[in-house]
Amino acid sequence: MSNKVVQVAAITVLSLLGLGCGHESAATQQVRSAAAVDLDCDTSMIEFAEDEPMVKRVSGCGRTLTYMSKCNPTGGGGQDCRWKPVRDDSNKLN
């Protein structure tokens, strides 16, 4: 293989790896935004203590909240799903 092909392959792989770094799912972004409002805390201060598909436990500014995905049926057979805080964890992570 020529050096040019190896260089292009290496750059492509490194670029693809870089795309994955720092990327948050839509659900994580939604919960981070909601938690910032609910906890009266900047989004940069929100940390995830638990990040499961249907449950997100977050902390920020000395408090913690647990969110769950809640879905309601809509017309046409669809669903309207939103992240709702379900538990204030006594303001601590223990």
N, C-alpha and C positions, 0 to 999 in steps of 0.2 A: 504494500500500500504506500502511496506517495505521502510525503510530509504534509502536503496541502490538504489531502483528504483527512488525515489524522487530526490536523489542526481544526478543520471545519467540524469534524465529529466531536472533538473535545469542547469546542465553543458551544455547539448545540446542546450537548449534555449539561454543561455548566449553566447555560441559560435556562433550560427546563428545570433544573434543580433550584435555581434562584426564584423561579415563579412560585414554587411551593412555600417558600419561606415567608412568614408573616401574613399569609392568606387566612382569612377567617371565613367560615361558612356564613350564609345568610342568616341562619338561626342564631349563631354566635353574635353577629353584628346587631340583630334585633334585640337580643337579650342585653347586650352591653348598653345599647341606647336606652332601653327601658329602665335598666338598673341605675343608670346615671341620673335619670329623673327621679325614680323612686327613692334612691338613697341620697339625693341632692349632692351628687359627687361627680367630678369630671370623668369623662369616659376613659381617660388615660389611667385613672386610679382604680378602675374596675378589674378585678382578677377573678378567674374561674377556679373554684375549689373542686367542682364536680362538673364535668362536661359530657353528659350522656345524650343520646339521641332525643329523649323526651323530657329530660330533667336537667336543669342547669342551676348550680348553686354558685352564687357570686358574692364577693365581698368588696367593700370599698368604703373609705372614710370611717372605719371602725365598726361597720355594720355588715350583716350578711342577710341575703334573701335567697329563697329557693323558688325557681320558676318551673312551671310545667306547661307543656303544649296542650291547649284546649281547643278542640275542634267542634264546630256546629254545622249541621247540614244546611246547604243552601239550595235554592231552586235549581232544578236541572240535574240533581244528583251529585253536585259538588260539595266541597267542605270549605268552611272559613276557619282557618287555624291561626291562633294567636298565642303568644307567650304571656302567661299570667303569673303574678307572684302568688304563691300558695302558702308560704310560711316565712315568718320573720324568725330567724334562728337565734333569738335572744341576744342579738347583737354580738355574737362571738362564733368563732369557727370550731371550737372544741366539741 
